[in-house]
């Protein structure tokens, strides 16, 4: 059961630059963030000390991030904000000592605005936009060996991905014909499974996993920002907790102990500092 509370607070040194398209993942007591504006990577350790890491190579923006086997991976992206700039298939790795390397085998398709998540066996990168909406999925195991599971059933960008139990879920996004409710899951053996749809078709959702449950919150469809929250349990059964206090897109989510926090984003009134908290009980 999830209960909703609200509060806001600030902790830790601020990021070096203002950015609203950050990709993030965590390894070995480090949280890593890649900025869309200049390709740099910054990390926070368990003492909340901030470190600047080696940049992605090549520098790129709108990447997706996941971790597997103690390695943080940042994949895909676009090489500049210039119209028509090349998309990238590159994947950068940071080990537990925060040493940077580039994987010799990149994504199966060059794309930006893709999604990534991991379970115990694989990190998956899926969807995005290349010269058209993409459906390809790339998998990396703990040895960082690449494989290519079945593609998504629906080509889409700006989708969201996180874990529910042993499954990796790819949810929502934008297709050539508009926004989608579609949710697809991959198990520990990379078998693709169709899952009950989202309550509302949308892109730009926040996503988080807490105690084996996957939560997708907020987002936008057309010009309408959404407050819907969809929850999938470890067996992929969907429920809908109470809606966010303020409808917004571009928000972020994280979990600590039994709390899932949905923070910030853009509401109809502009940038928001609102934080919704869902407690697992």
BELVEN-V435840 format. One record per pair of residues at least 24 apart in sequence whose C-alpha atoms are under 10 Angstrom apart, sorted by the first residue. I is the first residue (numbers start at 0). J is the second residue. Records with the same first field share a line. If there is no record, write none. Layout:
I: J + J
//
This chain:
0: 238 + 240 + 277 + 278 + 279 + 280
1: 230 + 239 + 240 + 241 + 257 + 258 + 259 + 276 + 277 + 278 + 279 + 280
2: 240 + 241 + 258 + 276 + 277 + 278 + 279 + 280
3: 240 + 241 + 242 + 243 + 244 + 258 + 259 + 260 + 275 + 276 + 277 + 278 + 279
4: 243 + 244 + 258 + 260 + 274 + 275 + 276 + 277 + 278
5: 243 + 244 + 260 + 261 + 273 + 274 + 275 + 276 + 277
6: 260 + 262 + 272 + 273 + 274 + 275 + 276
7: 260 + 262 + 263 + 272 + 273 + 274 + 275 + 276
8: 272 + 273 + 274
10: 47
11: 43 + 46 + 47 + 48 + 49
12: 43 + 47 + 48 + 49
13: 49
14: 41 + 42 + 43 + 49 + 51
15: 39 + 41 + 49 + 51
19: 249 + 250 + 251 + 264 + 265
20: 60 + 61 + 62 + 112 + 249
21: 60 + 61 + 62 + 63 + 64 + 251
22: 60 + 61 + 62 + 63 + 64 + 65 + 73 + 74 + 114 + 115
23: 62 + 63 + 64 + 65 + 66 + 71 + 72 + 73
24: 63 + 64 + 65 + 66 + 70 + 71 + 72 + 73 + 115 + 116
25: 64 + 65 + 66 + 67 + 69 + 70 + 71 + 72 + 95
26: 65 + 66 + 67 + 68 + 69 + 70 + 71 + 72 + 93 + 94 + 95 + 96 + 97
27: 68 + 69 + 70 + 71 + 94 + 95 + 96 + 97
28: 95
29: 71 + 95 + 96 + 97
30: 71
31: 64 + 71 + 72 + 73 + 93 + 97
32: 64 + 73
33: 59 + 60 + 61 + 62 + 63 + 64 + 73
34: 59 + 60 + 61 + 62
35: 59 + 60 + 61 + 62 + 76 + 77 + 79 + 80
36: 60 + 61 + 79 + 80
37: 78 + 79
38: 62 + 76 + 78 + 79
40: 73
42: 97
50: 97
51: 97
52: 93 + 97 + 98 + 99
53: 93 + 97 + 98 + 99 + 100
54: 91 + 99
55: 89 + 90 + 91 + 92 + 93 + 99 + 100 + 101
56: 89 + 90 + 91 + 99 + 100 + 101
57: 87 + 89 + 90 + 91 + 101
58: 87 + 89
59: 85 + 86 + 87 + 89 + 111
60: 86 + 87 + 111 + 112
61: 86 + 110 + 111 + 112 + 113 + 114 + 127 + 157
62: 87 + 88 + 89 + 90 + 110 + 111 + 112 + 113 + 114 + 115 + 127
63: 90 + 110 + 111 + 112 + 113 + 114 + 115 + 116 + 123 + 124 + 125 + 127 + 159 + 160
64: 90 + 91 + 92 + 113 + 114 + 115 + 116 + 117 + 122 + 123 + 124
65: 92 + 114 + 115 + 116 + 117 + 118 + 121 + 122 + 123 + 124 + 160 + 161
66: 92 + 93 + 94 + 115 + 116 + 117 + 118 + 119 + 121 + 122 + 123 + 139 + 141
67: 116 + 117 + 118 + 119 + 120 + 121 + 122 + 123 + 139 + 140 + 141 + 142 + 143
68: 94 + 95 + 117 + 118 + 119 + 120 + 121 + 122 + 139 + 140 + 141 + 142 + 143
69: 93 + 94 + 95 + 96 + 141
70: 94 + 95 + 96 + 97 + 98 + 99 + 122 + 141 + 142 + 143
71: 95 + 97 + 99 + 122
72: 99 + 100 + 101 + 102 + 115 + 116 + 122 + 124 + 139 + 143
73: 101 + 115 + 124
74: 102 + 105 + 106 + 109 + 110 + 111 + 113 + 114 + 115 + 123 + 124 + 137
75: 105 + 106 + 107 + 108 + 109 + 110 + 111 + 112 + 113 + 114 + 124 + 125 + 127 + 129
76: 109 + 110 + 111 + 112 + 113 + 127 + 128 + 129
77: 109 + 110 + 111 + 112 + 128 + 129
78: 111
83: 130
85: 109 + 110 + 111 + 129 + 130
86: 110 + 111 + 128 + 129 + 130
87: 111 + 129
88: 129
92: 143
102: 143 + 144 + 145
103: 143 + 144 + 145
104: 139 + 143 + 144 + 145 + 146
105: 137 + 139 + 145
106: 135 + 136 + 137 + 138 + 139 + 145 + 146 + 147
107: 135 + 136 + 137 + 138 + 145 + 146 + 147
108: 133 + 134 + 135 + 136 + 137
109: 133 + 135
110: 135 + 156
111: 156 + 157
112: 155 + 156 + 157 + 158 + 159 + 172 + 203
113: 155 + 156 + 157 + 158 + 159 + 160 + 172
114: 156 + 157 + 158 + 159 + 160 + 161 + 168 + 169 + 170 + 172
115: 158 + 159 + 160 + 161 + 162 + 167 + 168 + 169
116: 159 + 160 + 161 + 162 + 166 + 167 + 168 + 169
117: 160 + 161 + 162 + 163 + 165 + 166 + 167 + 168 + 185 + 187
118: 161 + 162 + 163 + 164 + 165 + 166 + 167 + 185 + 186 + 187
119: 162 + 164 + 165 + 166 + 167 + 186 + 187
120: 165 + 186 + 187 + 188 + 189
121: 145 + 146 + 167 + 185 + 186 + 187 + 188 + 189
122: 167
123: 147 + 148 + 160 + 161 + 167 + 168 + 169 + 185 + 189
124: 160 + 169
125: 150 + 151 + 154 + 155 + 156 + 158 + 159 + 160 + 169
126: 150 + 151 + 153 + 154 + 155 + 156 + 157 + 158 + 159 + 169 + 172
127: 154 + 155 + 156 + 157 + 158 + 172 + 173 + 174
128: 154 + 155 + 156 + 157 + 173 + 174
129: 156
131: 155 + 156 + 174 + 175
132: 156 + 157 + 173 + 174 + 175
133: 174
138: 189
146: 189
147: 189
148: 185 + 188 + 189 + 190 + 191
149: 185 + 189 + 190 + 191
150: 191
151: 182 + 183 + 184 + 185 + 191 + 192 + 193
152: 181 + 182 + 183 + 191 + 192 + 193
153: 179 + 181 + 182 + 183
155: 179 + 181 + 202
156: 202 + 203
157: 201 + 202 + 203 + 204
158: 182 + 201 + 202 + 203 + 204 + 205
159: 201 + 202 + 203 + 204 + 205 + 206 + 207 + 215 + 218
160: 184 + 204 + 205 + 206 + 207 + 208 + 213 + 214 + 215
161: 205 + 206 + 207 + 208 + 212 + 213 + 214 + 215
162: 186 + 206 + 207 + 208 + 209 + 211 + 212 + 213 + 214 + 231 + 232 + 233
163: 207 + 208 + 209 + 210 + 211 + 212 + 213 + 214 + 230 + 231 + 232 + 233 + 234 + 235 + 236
164: 208 + 209 + 210 + 211 + 212 + 213 + 231 + 232 + 233 + 234 + 235
165: 211 + 233 + 234 + 235
166: 190 + 191 + 192 + 211 + 213 + 232 + 233 + 234 + 235
167: 191 + 192 + 213
168: 192 + 193 + 194 + 213 + 231 + 235
169: 194
170: 194 + 196 + 197 + 200 + 201 + 202 + 204 + 206 + 215
171: 196 + 197 + 199 + 200 + 201 + 202 + 203 + 204 + 215 + 218
172: 200 + 201 + 202 + 203 + 204 + 218 + 219 + 220
173: 200 + 201 + 202 + 203 + 220
174: 202
177: 201 + 202 + 220 + 221
178: 202 + 219 + 220 + 221
179: 220
184: 235
192: 235
193: 235
194: 231 + 235 + 236 + 237
195: 231 + 235 + 236 + 237 + 238
196: 229 + 237
197: 227 + 228 + 229 + 230 + 231 + 237 + 238 + 239
198: 227 + 228 + 229 + 237 + 238 + 239
199: 225 + 226 + 227 + 228 + 229
200: 225
201: 225 + 227 + 248
202: 248 + 249
203: 247 + 248 + 249 + 250 + 251 + 264
204: 228 + 247 + 248 + 249 + 250 + 251 + 252 + 264
205: 247 + 248 + 249 + 250 + 251 + 252 + 253 + 260 + 261 + 262 + 264
206: 230 + 250 + 251 + 252 + 253 + 254 + 259 + 260 + 261
207: 251 + 252 + 253 + 254 + 259 + 260 + 261
208: 232 + 252 + 253 + 254 + 259
209: 253 + 254 + 255 + 256 + 257 + 258 + 259 + 277 + 278 + 279
210: 254 + 256 + 257 + 258 + 259 + 279
212: 236 + 237 + 279
213: 237
214: 238 + 239 + 240 + 252 + 259 + 261 + 277
215: 239 + 252 + 261
216: 240 + 242 + 243 + 246 + 247 + 248 + 250 + 251 + 252 + 261 + 275
217: 242 + 243 + 245 + 246 + 247 + 248 + 249 + 250 + 251 + 261 + 264 + 265 + 266
218: 246 + 247 + 248 + 249 + 250 + 264 + 265 + 266
219: 246 + 247 + 248 + 249 + 265 + 266
220: 248
222: 267
223: 247 + 248 + 266 + 267
224: 248 + 249 + 265 + 266 + 267
225: 266
226: 266
240: 277
241: 277
242: 275
243: 273 + 274 + 275 + 276 + 277
244: 273 + 274 + 275 + 276
245: 271 + 273 + 274 + 275
246: 271
247: 271 + 273
250: 274
252: 276
254: 278
//
